Amino acid sequence: MSKLKIIFYAMLFCLFLFLVGCGGNDGDATADEGVFEVAVIPAQSIGEMQTGLDRLEEELAQALNREVSVEHYPNYNAVVEAINYSHIDLAFLGPLTYLIAHENSGAQAILTQLIDGEPYYYSYMISHVDQPWDTLDEALDNPGPEGINFAFASISSTSGSLIPGTELVNRGVFQDENNHNFASVRYTGSHDITARVVENKDVEIGAIDSAIYGALVAAGAVDDSQIKIVWQSNQLYQYPWVVPHDMDEEMIGKVQEAFLNIDDEEILKIFGGASAFTIIDDSKYADVLEAAREFNMLDPETID
């Protein structure tokens, strides 16, 4: 056999060994895909979220067969920028924040959570039980000699700002933080702080996410007997789980399947006391998109 043939067959044998080695590692095929990065926004500062986030990290790592990192991001803007540039693989966003990412980069909503079996929540306006009104109409008609101090959550919040703000604009009593008929308007930065300032009578009315309010009550962080709901919005779809515009359909399916199989109470409770997760698409947020467009809230510069 010529030297050239010997070299040729040796190369074929090496190639065979390489292909066999690759084929024998099917179970680790995703190991070289890098870390699957998940970002969660700080919708509330109730605390004790880390156990649930750690469990979610473990659950997704097992389901996706790759390393997963779940991070609690410090602000909305950081998450939107990361999802827009595909620096993260999955994000848990408020509807308004998701829509800003969707409009700017094509980010997709693929999942949300069920609360008591339903994928909906509401925007509430709440008051202390000692306030002399039971409805928003009564409050606006008779604000009292000192007027009404009003609290929103974050300016980027759907239920804590956009939806209640839209209602107040339509009633002709609010334009923005500096133009309104209230004694004062503040943005607390989170729903639980809004609940606290209402309960402490630091403000007369506050806007809050119904699911977070329920979770705060269940955790004993808010005394429900001291709070009354004076206004409730129409149904809103729950916070979406969002993927970048360039995630392929196969991976989206794997992520959806992983969440559909989650039944760990430690994970579910940190997402508004969810009972399960369910598949959704972008169309579920059309009403919020319309409101956001009407009030020019889709520019990333609006995110704090």
C-alpha positions as YAML, in Angstrom:
chain: A
units: angstrom
residues:
- id: 1
  name: MET
  ca: [0.00, 0.00, 0.00]
- id: 2
  name: SER
  ca: [1.38, 3.38, -0.93]
- id: 3
  name: LYS
  ca: [2.25, 5.97, 1.67]
- id: 4
  name: LEU
  ca: [-0.44, 8.28, 0.23]
- id: 5
  name: LYS
  ca: [-3.15, 5.63, 0.74]
- id: 6
  name: ILE
  ca: [-2.01, 5.01, 4.32]
- id: 7
  name: ILE
  ca: [-2.36, 8.72, 5.10]
- id: 8
  name: PHE
  ca: [-5.78, 8.83, 3.40]
- id: 9
  name: TYR
  ca: [-7.17, 5.87, 5.40]
- id: 10
  name: ALA
  ca: [-5.73, 7.25, 8.61]
- id: 11
  name: MET
  ca: [-7.58, 10.53, 8.04]
- id: 12
  name: LEU
  ca: [-10.82, 8.61, 7.36]
- id: 13
  name: PHE
  ca: [-10.37, 6.66, 10.59]
- id: 14
  name: CYS
  ca: [-9.83, 9.86, 12.61]
- id: 15
  name: LEU
  ca: [-12.93, 11.40, 11.05]
- id: 16
  name: PHE
  ca: [-14.92, 8.27, 11.97]
- id: 17
  name: LEU
  ca: [-13.76, 8.47, 15.59]
- id: 18
  name: PHE
  ca: [-14.71, 12.15, 15.73]
- id: 19
  name: LEU
  ca: [-18.22, 11.50, 14.38]
- id: 20
  name: VAL
  ca: [-18.78, 8.60, 16.76]
- id: 21
  name: GLY
  ca: [-17.65, 10.75, 19.67]
- id: 22
  name: CYS
  ca: [-20.08, 13.49, 18.71]
- id: 23
  name: GLY
  ca: [-22.93, 11.05, 18.25]
- id: 24
  name: GLY
  ca: [-22.35, 9.50, 21.65]
- id: 25
  name: ASN
  ca: [-22.92, 12.79, 23.48]
- id: 26
  name: ASP
  ca: [-26.54, 13.50, 22.48]
- id: 27
  name: GLY
  ca: [-27.49, 14.02, 26.09]
- id: 28
  name: ASP
  ca: [-24.97, 16.86, 26.34]
- id: 29
  name: ALA
  ca: [-25.71, 18.42, 22.95]
- id: 30
  name: THR
  ca: [-26.79, 21.69, 24.49]
- id: 31
  name: ALA
  ca: [-23.88, 21.95, 26.91]
- id: 32
  name: ASP
  ca: [-21.88, 24.15, 24.53]
- id: 33
  name: GLU
  ca: [-24.74, 26.55, 23.79]
- id: 34
  name: GLY
  ca: [-23.77, 28.82, 26.65]
- id: 35
  name: VAL
  ca: [-25.75, 30.01, 29.64]
- id: 36
  name: PHE
  ca: [-29.49, 30.56, 29.12]
- id: 37
  name: GLU
  ca: [-29.96, 34.03, 30.61]
- id: 38
  name: VAL
  ca: [-33.27, 34.92, 32.31]
- id: 39
  name: ALA
  ca: [-34.12, 38.40, 33.63]
- id: 40
  name: VAL
  ca: [-36.88, 39.21, 36.12]
- id: 41
  name: ILE
  ca: [-38.02, 42.78, 36.77]
- id: 42
  name: PRO
  ca: [-38.45, 44.18, 40.30]
- id: 43
  name: ALA
  ca: [-42.26, 44.48, 40.20]
- id: 44
  name: GLN
  ca: [-42.29, 44.55, 43.98]
- id: 45
  name: SER
  ca: [-39.86, 44.65, 46.89]
- id: 46
  name: ILE
  ca: [-41.76, 42.19, 49.08]
- id: 47
  name: GLY
  ca: [-38.56, 40.19, 49.59]
- id: 48
  name: GLU
  ca: [-38.04, 36.45, 49.98]
- id: 49
  name: MET
  ca: [-38.01, 36.05, 46.19]
- id: 50
  name: GLN
  ca: [-34.58, 34.46, 45.98]
- id: 51
  name: THR
  ca: [-35.69, 30.94, 46.92]
- id: 52
  name: GLY
  ca: [-38.25, 30.94, 44.13]
- id: 53
  name: LEU
  ca: [-35.75, 32.34, 41.62]
- id: 54
  name: ASP
  ca: [-33.20, 29.69, 42.58]
- id: 55
  name: ARG
  ca: [-35.82, 26.96, 42.14]
- id: 56
  name: LEU
  ca: [-36.81, 28.39, 38.74]
- id: 57
  name: GLU
  ca: [-33.16, 28.35, 37.70]
- id: 58
  name: GLU
  ca: [-32.89, 24.67, 38.65]
- id: 59
  name: GLU
  ca: [-36.17, 23.75, 36.97]
- id: 60
  name: LEU
  ca: [-35.28, 25.42, 33.68]
- id: 61
  name: ALA
  ca: [-31.74, 23.99, 33.68]
- id: 62
  name: GLN
  ca: [-33.12, 20.48, 33.97]
- id: 63
  name: ALA
  ca: [-35.84, 21.03, 31.34]
- id: 64
  name: LEU
  ca: [-33.56, 22.76, 28.80]
- id: 65
  name: ASN
  ca: [-30.52, 20.56, 29.53]
- id: 66
  name: ARG
  ca: [-28.19, 23.52, 29.81]
- id: 67
  name: GLU
  ca: [-26.90, 25.97, 32.38]
- id: 68
  name: VAL
  ca: [-29.45, 28.65, 33.33]
- id: 69
  name: SER
  ca: [-28.94, 31.93, 35.15]
- id: 70
  name: VAL
  ca: [-31.97, 33.76, 36.58]
- id: 71
  name: GLU
  ca: [-31.19, 37.32, 37.61]
- id: 72
  name: HIS
  ca: [-33.39, 39.88, 39.38]
- id: 73
  name: TYR
  ca: [-32.55, 42.98, 37.32]
- id: 74
  name: PRO
  ca: [-32.46, 46.39, 39.07]
- id: 75
  name: ASN
  ca: [-34.68, 48.30, 36.63]
- id: 76
  name: TYR
  ca: [-36.92, 48.08, 33.58]
- id: 77
  name: ASN
  ca: [-34.52, 49.85, 31.22]
- id: 78
  name: ALA
  ca: [-31.75, 47.32, 31.73]
- id: 79
  name: VAL
  ca: [-34.06, 44.41, 30.86]
- id: 80
  name: VAL
  ca: [-35.52, 46.08, 27.76]
- id: 81
  name: GLU
  ca: [-32.07, 46.93, 26.42]
- id: 82
  name: ALA
  ca: [-30.85, 43.39, 27.06]
- id: 83
  name: ILE
  ca: [-33.83, 41.75, 25.31]
- id: 84
  name: ASN
  ca: [-33.65, 44.20, 22.39]
- id: 85
  name: TYR
  ca: [-30.04, 43.24, 21.68]
- id: 86
  name: SER
  ca: [-30.54, 39.51, 22.44]
- id: 87
  name: HIS
  ca: [-28.14, 39.69, 25.38]
- id: 88
  name: ILE
  ca: [-30.64, 37.66, 27.40]
- id: 89
  name: ASP
  ca: [-32.83, 34.75, 26.34]
- id: 90
  name: LEU
  ca: [-35.98, 35.30, 28.40]
- id: 91
  name: ALA
  ca: [-37.44, 38.16, 30.43]
- id: 92
  name: PHE
  ca: [-40.37, 38.60, 32.79]
- id: 93
  name: LEU
  ca: [-41.74, 42.06, 32.00]
- id: 94
  name: GLY
  ca: [-44.72, 44.24, 32.79]
- id: 95
  name: PRO
  ca: [-47.05, 44.57, 29.78]
- id: 96
  name: LEU
  ca: [-46.05, 48.16, 29.02]
- id: 97
  name: THR
  ca: [-42.34, 47.41, 29.28]
- id: 98
  name: TYR
  ca: [-42.76, 44.37, 27.05]
- id: 99
  name: LEU
  ca: [-44.61, 46.48, 24.46]
- id: 100
  name: ILE
  ca: [-41.75, 48.98, 24.38]
- id: 101
  name: ALA
  ca: [-39.37, 46.09, 23.61]
- id: 102
  name: HIS
  ca: [-41.83, 44.64, 21.09]
- id: 103
  name: GLU
  ca: [-42.17, 47.93, 19.22]
- id: 104
  name: ASN
  ca: [-38.43, 48.59, 19.20]
- id: 105
  name: SER
  ca: [-37.01, 45.14, 18.42]
- id: 106
  name: GLY
  ca: [-39.83, 42.66, 17.77]
- id: 107
  name: ALA
  ca: [-39.52, 40.89, 21.13]
- id: 108
  name: GLN
  ca: [-42.26, 38.26, 21.51]
- id: 109
  name: ALA
  ca: [-44.61, 37.39, 24.38]
- id: 110
  name: ILE
  ca: [-44.80, 33.60, 24.75]
- id: 111
  name: LEU
  ca: [-46.12, 32.84, 28.26]
- id: 112
  name: THR
  ca: [-47.95, 34.31, 31.20]
- id: 113
  name: GLN
  ca: [-49.16, 33.07, 34.58]
- id: 114
  name: LEU
  ca: [-52.59, 32.01, 35.74]
- id: 115
  name: ILE
  ca: [-53.93, 33.50, 38.96]
- id: 116
  name: ASP
  ca: [-56.74, 31.37, 40.38]
- id: 117
  name: GLY
  ca: [-56.92, 29.70, 36.99]
- id: 118
  name: GLU
  ca: [-57.26, 32.94, 34.99]
- id: 119
  name: PRO
  ca: [-54.62, 34.84, 32.95]
- id: 120
  name: TYR
  ca: [-56.01, 38.22, 33.96]
- id: 121
  name: TYR
  ca: [-55.35, 40.90, 36.52]
- id: 122
  name: TYR
  ca: [-56.62, 44.45, 37.10]
- id: 123
  name: SER
  ca: [-55.47, 47.91, 37.95]
- id: 124
  name: TYR
  ca: [-56.93, 49.04, 41.27]
- id: 125
  name: MET
  ca: [-57.19, 52.46, 42.84]
- id: 126
  name: ILE
  ca: [-57.26, 51.97, 46.58]
- id: 127
  name: SER
  ca: [-57.98, 54.13, 49.63]
- id: 128
  name: HIS
  ca: [-57.84, 53.69, 53.38]
- id: 129
  name: VAL
  ca: [-61.17, 52.57, 54.85]
- id: 130
  name: ASP
  ca: [-61.32, 55.80, 56.88]
- id: 131
  name: GLN
  ca: [-61.54, 57.95, 53.74]
- id: 132
  name: PRO
  ca: [-65.05, 59.44, 53.25]
- id: 133
  name: TRP
  ca: [-65.69, 57.86, 49.84]
- id: 134
  name: ASP
  ca: [-66.29, 54.41, 48.40]
- id: 135
  name: THR
  ca: [-65.82, 55.09, 44.68]
- id: 136
  name: LEU
  ca: [-63.52, 57.15, 42.51]
- id: 137
  name: ASP
  ca: [-66.50, 59.23, 41.41]
- id: 138
  name: GLU
  ca: [-67.25, 60.17, 45.02]
- id: 139
  name: ALA
  ca: [-63.59, 60.97, 45.69]
- id: 140
  name: LEU
  ca: [-63.30, 63.29, 42.68]
- id: 141
  name: ASP
  ca: [-66.63, 64.97, 43.45]
- id: 142
  name: ASN
  ca: [-65.76, 65.55, 47.11]
- id: 143
  name: PRO
  ca: [-61.96, 65.54, 47.55]
- id: 144
  name: GLY
  ca: [-62.14, 67.39, 50.86]
- id: 145
  name: PRO
  ca: [-60.58, 70.70, 51.92]
- id: 146
  name: GLU
  ca: [-57.00, 69.38, 51.70]
- id: 147
  name: GLY
  ca: [-57.50, 67.69, 48.32]
- id: 148
  name: ILE
  ca: [-56.29, 64.25, 47.31]
- id: 149
  name: ASN
  ca: [-52.66, 63.16, 47.38]
- id: 150
  name: PHE
  ca: [-52.31, 60.48, 44.69]
- id: 151
  name: ALA
  ca: [-49.67, 57.74, 44.33]
- id: 152
  name: PHE
  ca: [-48.76, 55.78, 41.21]
- id: 153
  name: ALA
  ca: [-46.22, 52.95, 41.23]
- id: 154
  name: SER
  ca: [-43.45, 53.19, 38.60]
- id: 155
  name: ILE
  ca: [-44.13, 55.40, 35.60]
- id: 156
  name: SER
  ca: [-43.34, 52.31, 33.49]
- id: 157
  name: SER
  ca: [-45.98, 50.18, 35.20]
- id: 158
  name: THR
  ca: [-49.08, 49.15, 33.25]
- id: 159
  name: SER
  ca: [-51.43, 48.73, 36.21]
- id: 160
  name: GLY
  ca: [-49.65, 51.18, 38.48]
- id: 161
  name: SER
  ca: [-49.42, 54.07, 36.00]
- id: 162
  name: LEU
  ca: [-50.55, 53.69, 32.37]
- id: 163
  name: ILE
  ca: [-54.06, 52.26, 32.87]
- id: 164
  name: PRO
  ca: [-55.07, 54.32, 35.94]
- id: 165
  name: GLY
  ca: [-53.41, 57.37, 34.39]
- id: 166
  name: THR
  ca: [-55.47, 56.87, 31.23]
- id: 167
  name: GLU
  ca: [-58.64, 56.72, 33.34]
- id: 168
  name: LEU
  ca: [-57.76, 59.96, 35.11]
- id: 169
  name: VAL
  ca: [-56.86, 61.68, 31.83]
- id: 170
  name: ASN
  ca: [-60.23, 60.66, 30.41]
- id: 171
  name: ARG
  ca: [-61.90, 62.15, 33.47]
- id: 172
  name: GLY
  ca: [-60.09, 65.45, 32.90]
- id: 173
  name: VAL
  ca: [-58.26, 65.51, 36.25]
- id: 174
  name: PHE
  ca: [-54.74, 64.46, 35.21]
- id: 175
  name: GLN
  ca: [-52.31, 65.17, 32.39]
- id: 176
  name: ASP
  ca: [-48.94, 64.38, 33.90]
- id: 177
  name: GLU
  ca: [-46.99, 64.61, 37.16]
- id: 178
  name: ASN
  ca: [-46.94, 68.40, 36.98]
- id: 179
  name: ASN
  ca: [-50.40, 69.06, 35.53]
- id: 180
  name: HIS
  ca: [-53.32, 67.67, 37.51]
- id: 181
  name: ASN
  ca: [-56.19, 68.50, 39.87]
- id: 182
  name: PHE
  ca: [-54.75, 66.67, 42.88]
- id: 183
  name: ALA
  ca: [-53.05, 68.10, 45.93]
- id: 184
  name: SER
  ca: [-49.95, 66.13, 44.87]
- id: 185
  name: VAL
  ca: [-48.91, 63.25, 42.63]
- id: 186
  name: ARG
  ca: [-46.03, 60.94, 43.34]
- id: 187
  name: TYR
  ca: [-44.46, 57.81, 41.83]
- id: 188
  name: THR
  ca: [-43.50, 55.39, 44.61]
- id: 189
  name: GLY
  ca: [-41.47, 53.05, 42.38]
- id: 190
  name: SER
  ca: [-43.21, 49.83, 43.42]
- id: 191
  name: HIS
  ca: [-46.68, 48.47, 44.15]
- id: 192
  name: ASP
  ca: [-45.98, 47.41, 47.72]
- id: 193
  name: ILE
  ca: [-44.77, 50.90, 48.62]
- id: 194
  name: THR
  ca: [-47.99, 52.29, 47.13]
- id: 195
  name: ALA
  ca: [-50.02, 49.95, 49.34]
- id: 196
  name: ARG
  ca: [-48.00, 51.00, 52.36]
- id: 197
  name: VAL
  ca: [-48.46, 54.75, 51.85]
- id: 198
  name: VAL
  ca: [-52.22, 54.26, 51.40]
- id: 199
  name: GLU
  ca: [-52.46, 52.10, 54.52]
- id: 200
  name: ASN
  ca: [-50.44, 54.68, 56.48]
- id: 201
  name: LYS
  ca: [-52.65, 57.51, 55.15]
- id: 202
  name: ASP
  ca: [-49.66, 59.26, 53.60]
- id: 203
  name: VAL
  ca: [-51.77, 59.50, 50.43]
- id: 204
  name: GLU
  ca: [-55.52, 59.32, 49.93]
- id: 205
  name: ILE
  ca: [-55.56, 57.17, 46.76]
- id: 206
  name: GLY
  ca: [-53.00, 54.87, 45.17]
- id: 207
  name: ALA
  ca: [-52.84, 52.80, 41.98]
- id: 208
  name: ILE
  ca: [-51.77, 49.16, 42.29]
- id: 209
  name: ASP
  ca: [-51.62, 45.81, 40.50]
- id: 210
  name: SER
  ca: [-54.44, 43.55, 41.74]
- id: 211
  name: ALA
  ca: [-52.32, 40.37, 41.70]
- id: 212
  name: ILE
  ca: [-49.50, 41.99, 43.65]
- id: 213
  name: TYR
  ca: [-52.03, 43.46, 46.07]
- id: 214
  name: GLY
  ca: [-53.44, 39.97, 46.63]
- id: 215
  name: ALA
  ca: [-49.96, 38.56, 47.19]
- id: 216
  name: LEU
  ca: [-49.14, 41.31, 49.69]
- id: 217
  name: VAL
  ca: [-52.33, 40.59, 51.62]
- id: 218
  name: ALA
  ca: [-51.64, 36.83, 51.59]
- id: 219
  name: ALA
  ca: [-48.10, 37.46, 52.88]
- id: 220
  name: GLY
  ca: [-49.39, 39.67, 55.71]
- id: 221
  name: ALA
  ca: [-47.55, 42.70, 54.32]
- id: 222
  name: VAL
  ca: [-50.83, 44.62, 53.89]
- id: 223
  name: ASP
  ca: [-53.86, 44.62, 56.20]
- id: 224
  name: ASP
  ca: [-56.78, 44.11, 53.83]
- id: 225
  name: SER
  ca: [-59.24, 45.30, 56.48]
- id: 226
  name: GLN
  ca: [-57.69, 48.78, 56.29]
- id: 227
  name: ILE
  ca: [-57.97, 49.10, 52.49]
- id: 228
  name: LYS
  ca: [-60.90, 49.58, 50.12]
- id: 229
  name: ILE
  ca: [-60.92, 49.40, 46.33]
- id: 230
  name: VAL
  ca: [-62.51, 52.53, 44.87]
- id: 231
  name: TRP
  ca: [-61.89, 51.76, 41.18]
- id: 232
  name: GLN
  ca: [-61.11, 48.67, 39.10]
- id: 233
  name: SER
  ca: [-60.03, 48.52, 35.45]
- id: 234
  name: ASN
  ca: [-61.18, 46.11, 32.78]
- id: 235
  name: GLN
  ca: [-59.34, 42.79, 32.54]
- id: 236
  name: LEU
  ca: [-55.64, 43.00, 31.70]
- id: 237
  name: TYR
  ca: [-53.52, 40.06, 30.62]
- id: 238
  name: GLN
  ca: [-50.94, 39.07, 33.18]
- id: 239
  name: TYR
  ca: [-47.26, 40.00, 32.91]
- id: 240
  name: PRO
  ca: [-45.69, 38.23, 29.90]
- id: 241
  name: TRP
  ca: [-42.56, 36.14, 29.60]
- id: 242
  name: VAL
  ca: [-40.72, 37.57, 26.60]
- id: 243
  name: VAL
  ca: [-38.06, 36.26, 24.20]
- id: 244
  name: PRO
  ca: [-35.85, 38.19, 21.76]
- id: 245
  name: HIS
  ca: [-36.93, 38.62, 18.15]
- id: 246
  name: ASP
  ca: [-34.38, 36.11, 16.89]
- id: 247
  name: MET
  ca: [-35.17, 33.11, 19.10]
- id: 248
  name: ASP
  ca: [-36.05, 30.11, 16.92]
- id: 249
  name: GLU
  ca: [-39.40, 28.32, 17.20]
- id: 250
  name: GLU
  ca: [-37.87, 25.10, 18.50]
- id: 251
  name: MET
  ca: [-36.33, 26.85, 21.50]
- id: 252
  name: ILE
  ca: [-39.54, 28.81, 22.13]
- id: 253
  name: GLY
  ca: [-41.41, 25.51, 22.25]
- id: 254
  name: LYS
  ca: [-38.92, 24.07, 24.75]
- id: 255
  name: VAL
  ca: [-39.23, 27.11, 27.02]
- id: 256
  name: GLN
  ca: [-43.03, 27.00, 26.87]
- id: 257
  name: GLU
  ca: [-43.08, 23.30, 27.69]
- id: 258
  name: ALA
  ca: [-40.71, 23.85, 30.63]
- id: 259
  name: PHE
  ca: [-43.01, 26.48, 32.15]
- id: 260
  name: LEU
  ca: [-46.18, 24.47, 31.54]
- id: 261
  name: ASN
  ca: [-44.67, 21.69, 33.67]
- id: 262
  name: ILE
  ca: [-43.82, 23.93, 36.65]
- id: 263
  name: ASP
  ca: [-45.85, 23.14, 39.77]
- id: 264
  name: ASP
  ca: [-43.34, 24.18, 42.46]
- id: 265
  name: GLU
  ca: [-45.16, 26.47, 44.93]
- id: 266
  name: GLU
  ca: [-41.96, 28.34, 45.76]
- id: 267
  name: ILE
  ca: [-41.70, 29.38, 42.11]
- id: 268
  name: LEU
  ca: [-45.37, 30.09, 41.53]
- id: 269
  name: LYS
  ca: [-45.90, 32.28, 44.58]
- id: 270
  name: ILE
  ca: [-43.32, 34.89, 43.54]
- id: 271
  name: PHE
  ca: [-45.25, 35.55, 40.33]
- id: 272
  name: GLY
  ca: [-48.35, 37.03, 41.91]
- id: 273
  name: GLY
  ca: [-49.29, 33.79, 43.62]
- id: 274
  name: ALA
  ca: [-49.68, 32.02, 40.28]
- id: 275
  name: SER
  ca: [-51.45, 28.67, 40.01]
- id: 276
  name: ALA
  ca: [-49.72, 27.72, 36.73]
- id: 277
  name: PHE
  ca: [-48.32, 29.14, 33.50]
- id: 278
  name: THR
  ca: [-50.05, 29.30, 30.11]
- id: 279
  name: ILE
  ca: [-49.08, 30.01, 26.48]
- id: 280
  name: ILE
  ca: [-49.98, 33.40, 24.97]
- id: 281
  name: ASP
  ca: [-48.99, 35.58, 22.02]
- id: 282
  name: ASP
  ca: [-48.56, 39.29, 21.26]
- id: 283
  name: SER
  ca: [-52.25, 39.79, 20.36]
- id: 284
  name: LYS
  ca: [-53.29, 39.54, 24.03]
- id: 285
  name: TYR
  ca: [-51.85, 43.00, 24.73]
- id: 286
  name: ALA
  ca: [-53.60, 44.95, 21.96]
- id: 287
  name: ASP
  ca: [-55.63, 47.11, 24.39]
- id: 288
  name: VAL
  ca: [-52.56, 48.11, 26.39]
- id: 289
  name: LEU
  ca: [-50.68, 48.79, 23.14]
- id: 290
  name: GLU
  ca: [-53.45, 51.15, 22.03]
- id: 291
  name: ALA
  ca: [-53.31, 53.06, 25.33]
- id: 292
  name: ALA
  ca: [-49.52, 53.22, 25.23]
- id: 293
  name: ARG
  ca: [-49.57, 54.63, 21.72]
- id: 294
  name: GLU
  ca: [-52.21, 57.19, 22.66]
- id: 295
  name: PHE
  ca: [-50.04, 58.53, 25.46]
- id: 296
  name: ASN
  ca: [-46.68, 58.21, 23.66]
- id: 297
  name: MET
  ca: [-45.36, 55.64, 26.12]
- id: 298
  name: LEU
  ca: [-43.53, 53.37, 23.66]
- id: 299
  name: ASP
  ca: [-40.26, 55.30, 23.54]
- id: 300
  name: PRO
  ca: [-37.50, 53.55, 25.57]
- id: 301
  name: GLU
  ca: [-36.74, 56.96, 27.11]
- id: 302
  name: THR
  ca: [-40.01, 56.69, 29.09]
- id: 303
  name: ILE
  ca: [-38.60, 53.79, 31.11]
- id: 304
  name: ASP
  ca: [-37.13, 54.63, 34.49]
...
